Amino acid sequence: MYQKKINTAIIGATGYVGLDLILLLSNHPNVNIKFLCAQKNIGKNIQYFDKRIKKKLPLISKSSNLNFNLIDLVYLSLPNGEAQKFIKKNIRFKHLKFIDLSADFRINNPSIYKKWYGNNHNAKNLISKSLYSISEFVQKDIKNFRIISNPGCYPTSIQLPLAPLIKKKLIKNNNIIIDSKSGYSGAGKNYEKKFKHKNILSSIYGYKVNGHRHMSELNQEFKKISKVEVKYSFNPHLIPTFRGLLSTIYLELNNKSTIKKVNNELKKFYKKKYFIKVAKMNSELGTGNVLNTNFCNISVCNSKIKNRIVIYSAIDNLIKGASGQAIQNMNLVFGLKETAGLL
C-alpha cells in the first residue's frame, strides 16, 4: 500500500477529459494536485473553466515549468502524438509514472499506429515498456509499468462485455455487429471543427464506417484473446447529448451456448469487479444510471432470431471511458483501494 500522498500533474487540464480528471482528483483522499498545465490561458484559475471544481488548486502553467522532483505521476490528456514526445523526453526521471489518455501507447505495432493515426511513432522503444490497461483485465501486473495507456471510450464499452465471452468461446467470432452512440464530448472541445454536419447538436450523426481509429485498438485486443480472427462491424454515432455512451452489440451464440450461459459468465467474471454491473436478463438499459460515474452497466437480451442475442453496454465516455478509468488505473499502480476517489 502506498503510504504517502501521490503528487500529480495534469497536462491538458482544460479539455473535457482534463476537467473531469481534475474534479475527481481534487476529491481523492490520496492525491495532491501539484501542477495544472495547458498551452493557453496561463495563470488562470481552473474554476474559470469548470465551476464544479471547488478546491483551491494551482494556477494553469506551461508543462515546461514542471518540477519533476515534486511529482510522482503525470496524467497526459493531449492530442494524439504529443504524449509520446513528452514521455520520451522525461522518462529519464526514474521515479516518475505516466498515465496517457491519448492513443500514443495503445497500439503495440508502430507501423499500425502510423497507418491509423497518420504519423510516425516517436518513442518506439517505449511501447514495449507500456501497458494497455482496461482496469478490470490487468490488476496486479500494472504495478510493474511506468507508462499506462488508457483505453479509448468506445473500446472500453465494447471489450468489457465481449472479452469474457470470446475467451470462453460462448459466441461466434465471425459476425459481430457493434452499434455505438456517444455524446458529442467524445469528439473533444473542437467537435464543431471536426464535424461540419448541419445541426450536430440536435441530430444523430453516423461517421467513419469501417474506418474509426479505435478499430485498430479493437483488432489488437481481440487478437490477444482469440486464436481465430474476430470479424466485426463497428459503426459509431454522435448523439445530441453532452456525455454518455451506449454500445449495442449483436452476437450469434456458439452451438452449445445459451443466453443464460452468456449472462452467467459475465456475472461470474465481474462478481468481484465493483464498477461492472450486469443487469437481469432482458433489462432495458440506457446511459442515465452511469452518467458522472465510473460504472459500466451491461444487459444481455434475447433477439427475435434464434441463437442471436443483443448486449447493451453503457458507460460515461468521459469517466469510465477516460478520466475515471485513468484514476482506477492509478489506484491499481499505487496499491490503493480500487474505488478510491471514484465514489
Backbone torsions as a table, in degrees:
resi	resn	phi	psi	omega
1	MET	NA	131.6	178.7
2	TYR	-73.5	121.2	-171.5
3	GLN	-84.1	-47.3	-175.7
4	LYS	-86.5	171.7	178.6
5	LYS	-70.1	147.8	177.6
6	ILE	-87.4	118.8	177.8
7	ASN	-88.3	124.1	-171.6
8	THR	-124.1	156.5	168.9
9	ALA	-125.6	140.6	176.2
10	ILE	-115.6	118.0	177.9
11	ILE	-105.8	124.6	-169.8
12	GLY	94.5	42.0	-168.9
13	ALA	-70.5	-24.7	-170.8
14	THR	-100.3	3.6	173.8
15	GLY	-77.6	172.5	-179.9
16	TYR	-57.4	-47.4	-179.6
17	VAL	-67.6	-44.3	-179.9
18	GLY	-57.6	-42.0	-178.9
19	LEU	-67.5	-41.3	176.0
20	ASP	-64.1	-38.6	178.1
21	LEU	-61.1	-46.2	179.7
22	ILE	-63.8	-43.6	179.2
23	LEU	-57.0	-47.4	-178.9
24	LEU	-68.3	-45.1	-178.3
25	LEU	-66.9	-30.8	-179.6
26	SER	-65.7	-19.1	178.2
27	ASN	-108.7	7.1	-178.8
28	HIS	-79.3	127.3	-175.5
29	PRO	-67.3	-16.3	-175.1
30	ASN	-113.8	17.6	-173.1
31	VAL	-127.5	136.9	165.1
32	ASN	-111.9	126.8	174.7
33	ILE	-88.8	112.9	-175.5
34	LYS	-95.3	-33.9	-176.7
35	PHE	-141.9	139.3	170.1
36	LEU	-120.5	120.5	-172.4
37	CYS	-121.0	144.2	175.4
38	ALA	-155.3	169.7	179.6
39	GLN	-84.4	-29.3	-177.9
40	LYS	-120.2	174.5	175.1
41	ASN	59.1	34.8	-180.0
42	ILE	-61.1	134.4	178.8
43	GLY	91.0	-6.9	179.9
44	LYS	-82.8	157.2	176.4
45	ASN	-82.5	142.4	-176.8
46	ILE	-64.3	-25.5	178.3
47	GLN	-64.7	-18.9	175.6
48	TYR	-60.9	-31.1	-177.3
49	PHE	-98.0	-24.9	-175.2
50	ASP	-151.6	105.7	-177.2
51	LYS	-70.9	-13.5	179.3
52	ARG	-68.2	-25.5	-177.1
53	ILE	-80.8	112.6	-174.4
54	LYS	-97.4	-27.2	-173.8
55	LYS	-71.5	143.1	175.5
56	LYS	-73.2	122.7	-174.3
57	LEU	-129.0	165.6	178.0
58	PRO	-58.8	149.1	176.0
59	LEU	-69.6	158.3	-178.9
60	ILE	-67.6	132.5	-179.9
61	SER	-133.9	173.8	176.4
62	LYS	-82.3	147.4	179.7
63	SER	-65.0	-21.6	177.7
64	SER	-68.4	-13.8	-180.0
65	ASN	-94.5	3.8	-178.3
66	LEU	-62.9	138.4	171.3
67	ASN	-104.1	101.2	-173.3
68	PHE	-68.2	-17.6	177.4
69	ASN	-72.1	-15.3	-177.8
70	LEU	-98.8	-2.6	-175.3
71	ILE	-129.0	153.1	178.9
72	ASP	-104.7	-26.9	-169.9
73	LEU	-146.1	137.9	174.5
74	VAL	-117.8	125.8	169.4
75	TYR	-92.8	132.1	179.4
76	LEU	-117.5	109.8	177.8
77	SER	-114.9	74.5	-169.1
78	LEU	-123.9	163.3	173.6
79	PRO	-60.7	151.1	179.0
80	ASN	-53.7	135.1	179.3
81	GLY	103.0	-20.2	-175.6
82	GLU	-89.4	-38.4	-177.0
83	ALA	-63.7	-39.5	-179.2
84	GLN	-60.5	-37.9	178.2
85	LYS	-65.9	-45.0	-178.6
86	PHE	-63.8	-45.5	-177.9
87	ILE	-67.6	-41.5	178.2
88	LYS	-57.9	-40.1	-178.2
89	LYS	-71.1	-31.9	-169.7
90	ASN	-116.5	8.1	178.4
91	ILE	-64.4	-18.3	-179.1
92	ARG	-64.6	-20.4	176.1
93	PHE	-79.3	98.2	-166.0
94	LYS	-62.5	-26.2	-177.1
95	HIS	-82.4	-10.3	-168.4
96	LEU	-87.4	138.6	173.0
97	LYS	-117.2	155.3	-175.4
98	PHE	-130.3	135.7	169.8
99	ILE	-119.3	115.3	-174.3
100	ASP	-102.8	121.7	179.7
101	LEU	-95.3	3.0	174.9
102	SER	-92.5	-171.4	-179.4
103	ALA	-90.2	3.9	-167.7
104	ASP	-59.9	-31.0	-179.2
105	PHE	-120.8	17.3	178.1
106	ARG	-79.0	-29.8	-173.4
107	ILE	-103.2	124.1	-175.1
108	ASN	-72.1	-29.9	-175.8
109	ASN	-101.3	116.3	-177.7
110	PRO	-59.4	-32.7	179.9
111	SER	-70.1	-34.4	176.0
112	ILE	-70.9	-37.5	175.2
113	TYR	-58.4	-46.5	-179.6
114	LYS	-63.4	-40.4	-179.5
115	LYS	-59.5	-42.5	-174.2
116	TRP	-90.5	-29.0	-175.1
117	TYR	-110.2	-6.0	169.4
118	GLY	81.3	0.4	-178.6
119	ASN	-131.1	151.2	172.2
120	ASN	-66.4	145.6	175.6
121	HIS	-82.2	128.6	-174.4
122	ASN	-95.4	4.1	179.3
123	ALA	-140.5	51.6	-174.6
124	LYS	-57.0	-37.8	-176.7
125	ASN	-69.8	-13.5	-179.8
126	LEU	-94.5	-12.4	-177.2
127	ILE	-59.8	-43.4	-178.7
128	SER	-69.4	-14.9	179.8
129	LYS	-97.7	6.9	178.9
130	SER	-108.1	164.0	179.5
131	LEU	-128.9	124.2	171.4
132	TYR	-77.6	121.4	-167.3
133	SER	-130.7	96.4	157.0
134	ILE	-79.9	117.3	-166.6
135	SER	-52.5	-40.8	-176.0
136	GLU	-69.2	-16.0	-176.3
137	PHE	-99.8	-18.7	-171.3
138	VAL	-103.5	-49.2	178.2
139	GLN	52.7	-115.6	-167.1
140	LYS	-63.5	-36.9	-174.0
141	ASP	-70.0	-10.1	-179.1
142	ILE	-65.6	-26.5	-177.5
143	LYS	-65.4	-18.1	-176.3
144	ASN	-86.1	-0.9	-173.8
145	PHE	-116.7	144.6	176.5
146	ARG	-96.2	-23.3	178.9
147	ILE	-113.5	115.3	178.5
148	ILE	-108.0	124.5	178.5
149	SER	-97.7	114.2	179.2
150	ASN	-77.8	132.7	-178.2
151	PRO	-67.4	163.7	173.3
152	GLY	-72.3	162.5	-177.0
153	CYS	-68.7	-47.5	178.1
154	TYR	-59.3	-51.1	180.0
155	PRO	-60.0	-31.7	176.8
156	THR	-63.7	-49.0	-177.7
157	SER	-65.3	-26.7	-177.0
158	ILE	-86.9	-44.5	-176.5
159	GLN	-71.0	-33.2	-178.0
160	LEU	-57.3	-45.7	175.6
161	PRO	-80.3	-32.0	-171.3
162	LEU	-83.9	-39.8	-172.5
163	ALA	-55.9	-47.0	179.2
164	PRO	-62.1	-33.3	-177.8
165	LEU	-75.3	-37.9	176.4
166	ILE	-65.6	-42.4	179.6
167	LYS	-59.7	-41.2	-177.5
168	LYS	-87.1	0.2	178.6
169	LYS	56.9	40.2	179.4
170	LEU	-88.1	-13.8	-178.6
171	ILE	-128.2	157.5	175.8
172	LYS	-79.4	140.3	-173.4
173	ASN	-94.2	4.5	-170.5
174	ASN	-109.2	4.2	-177.9
175	ASN	-155.8	61.8	179.9
176	ILE	-100.6	128.9	178.8
177	ILE	-115.0	124.8	-177.3
178	ILE	-120.2	118.4	178.8
179	ASP	-115.5	112.6	-175.2
180	SER	-119.1	138.7	-179.8
181	LYS	-127.9	126.0	-175.6
182	SER	-124.7	147.3	169.3
183	GLY	-61.4	155.1	-172.3
184	TYR	-68.7	-13.3	176.1
185	SER	-61.8	-22.1	178.2
186	GLY	-63.0	-19.4	179.3
187	ALA	-89.7	-2.7	179.0
188	GLY	85.1	175.8	-175.9
189	LYS	-62.2	-26.1	-177.7
190	ASN	-96.2	31.6	-176.1
191	TYR	-58.9	-31.7	-178.2
192	GLU	-69.4	-28.0	175.9
193	LYS	-77.2	-36.2	-178.4
194	LYS	-73.5	-35.5	-175.7
195	PHE	-121.1	103.8	-178.0
196	LYS	-84.0	0.5	-175.6
197	HIS	-55.7	138.0	179.9
198	LYS	-62.4	136.0	176.4
199	ASN	57.6	44.9	-176.4
200	ILE	-60.5	-27.3	-178.1
201	LEU	-91.8	4.1	177.2
202	SER	-137.8	24.3	179.5
203	SER	-148.4	167.5	175.3
204	ILE	-98.8	135.9	-172.5
205	TYR	-130.6	114.3	174.3
206	GLY	-87.6	138.9	-174.8
207	TYR	-150.9	161.0	173.9
208	LYS	47.8	51.3	175.1
209	VAL	-62.3	124.5	179.0
210	ASN	60.1	22.8	-178.6
211	GLY	-145.6	8.7	-179.9
212	HIS	-70.3	137.9	-175.8
213	ARG	-58.4	-28.5	-179.8
214	HIS	-66.1	-13.7	177.1
215	MET	-64.9	-32.1	177.8
216	SER	-63.1	-36.3	177.8
217	GLU	-68.8	-45.5	178.7
218	LEU	-64.3	-43.8	178.7
219	ASN	-55.0	-47.4	-176.9
220	GLN	-64.1	-47.9	-174.4
221	GLU	-73.4	-35.1	175.3
222	PHE	-63.5	-39.1	-179.3
223	LYS	-63.4	-33.4	-179.8
224	LYS	-64.0	-31.5	-173.5
225	ILE	-107.3	-3.4	-179.0
226	SER	-129.6	136.5	179.3
227	LYS	-79.4	-15.5	177.4
228	VAL	-117.2	158.6	-178.8
229	GLU	-63.7	135.7	174.7
230	VAL	-93.6	113.8	-179.1
231	LYS	-98.4	122.3	-175.7
232	TYR	-145.3	158.0	169.2
233	SER	-111.3	135.6	179.8
234	PHE	-127.3	118.2	-178.4
235	ASN	-123.2	107.0	179.4
236	PRO	-88.9	153.6	176.4
237	HIS	-139.8	147.1	167.0
238	LEU	-98.3	138.0	179.6
239	ILE	-120.5	156.5	-173.5
240	PRO	-79.3	57.2	171.2
241	THR	-138.7	152.2	-172.0
242	PHE	-69.3	-48.7	-176.5
243	ARG	-133.9	164.4	-178.9
244	GLY	112.3	143.3	-178.7
245	LEU	-144.3	128.8	176.7
246	LEU	-124.2	120.3	173.4
247	SER	-103.5	128.6	175.7
248	THR	-109.8	118.8	-170.6
249	ILE	-118.0	124.0	-178.3
250	TYR	-103.2	124.0	-171.6
251	LEU	-130.7	152.2	172.8
252	GLU	-109.0	130.8	-178.5
253	LEU	-75.1	147.3	169.9
254	ASN	-68.7	163.2	-171.3
255	ASN	-54.8	-41.2	-175.7
256	LYS	-95.1	7.0	-177.1
257	SER	-96.2	158.7	175.5
258	THR	-138.4	163.8	178.5
259	ILE	-61.7	-34.4	179.6
260	LYS	-65.3	-40.8	177.6
261	LYS	-62.6	-41.1	178.7
262	VAL	-61.5	-48.8	-178.5
263	ASN	-63.0	-43.5	-179.5
264	ASN	-65.3	-36.7	179.2
265	GLU	-64.9	-43.1	178.6
266	LEU	-65.5	-40.7	178.3
267	LYS	-64.8	-40.0	178.8
268	LYS	-66.6	-46.0	-176.9
269	PHE	-62.6	-38.4	-174.9
270	TYR	-102.5	14.5	-176.9
271	LYS	-54.3	-40.0	-177.3
272	LYS	-105.9	14.0	179.4
273	LYS	-101.6	105.9	-168.1
274	TYR	-59.6	-38.4	-170.5
275	PHE	-88.1	0.3	179.2
276	ILE	-109.8	122.7	-178.3
277	LYS	-119.0	116.1	178.3
278	VAL	-97.3	118.8	-174.7
279	ALA	-77.7	170.2	172.1
280	LYS	-61.4	142.9	-177.9
281	MET	-53.1	143.2	177.7
282	ASN	65.9	24.7	176.2
283	SER	-80.6	138.7	170.7
284	GLU	-69.8	150.9	-173.5
285	LEU	-149.6	139.3	174.8
286	GLY	-141.8	-175.9	-177.2
287	THR	-84.5	-9.3	-174.4
288	GLY	-52.6	-40.0	-176.2
289	ASN	-79.2	-13.5	-176.2
290	VAL	-110.4	-5.1	-179.5
291	LEU	-59.6	136.4	179.9
292	ASN	62.5	26.5	175.5
293	THR	-133.1	170.5	177.0
294	ASN	-99.3	16.5	-177.3
295	PHE	-85.1	154.3	166.2
296	CYS	-121.2	122.6	176.8
297	ASN	-103.3	133.8	-176.3
298	ILE	-125.9	136.6	175.9
299	SER	-133.8	128.8	179.1
300	VAL	-101.8	126.8	-172.4
301	CYS	-130.5	149.1	171.3
302	ASN	-69.9	155.2	170.4
303	SER	-120.9	173.9	-179.0
304	LYS	-69.5	-25.6	-175.1
305	ILE	-91.6	133.1	-179.6
306	LYS	-58.5	137.3	178.7
307	ASN	66.8	11.2	173.3
308	ARG	-115.8	140.6	179.6
309	ILE	-129.6	167.2	176.7
310	VAL	-124.6	133.9	175.2
311	ILE	-118.7	128.2	171.7
312	TYR	-96.4	139.9	176.5
313	SER	-137.8	117.7	-174.5
314	ALA	-118.3	132.0	174.6
315	ILE	-140.2	167.4	164.8
316	ASP	-88.9	117.1	-173.6
317	ASN	-63.3	-25.8	-179.4
318	LEU	-87.6	-15.5	-177.2
319	ILE	-111.9	-78.4	176.9
320	LYS	-61.8	-28.3	177.6
321	GLY	-83.8	-2.9	-177.9
322	ALA	-160.6	-92.4	-169.2
323	SER	-63.6	-42.0	-178.7
324	GLY	-65.7	-43.8	178.2
325	GLN	-65.9	-33.5	176.1
326	ALA	-61.7	-40.8	177.5
327	ILE	-70.8	-39.1	175.7
328	GLN	-58.9	-42.5	176.3
329	ASN	-64.1	-41.3	176.5
330	MET	-59.1	-44.6	179.4
331	ASN	-58.0	-40.9	179.3
332	LEU	-69.2	-40.7	179.8
333	VAL	-59.0	-43.0	-173.7
334	PHE	-97.4	7.6	175.8
335	GLY	72.0	25.9	178.3
336	LEU	-87.8	170.0	172.6
337	LYS	-60.7	132.3	-171.9
338	GLU	-60.0	-28.5	-176.9
339	THR	-88.6	-2.6	-174.3
340	ALA	-56.8	129.2	177.6
341	GLY	77.0	3.4	-173.8
342	LEU	-119.3	5.3	-179.1
343	LEU	-119.7	NA	NA
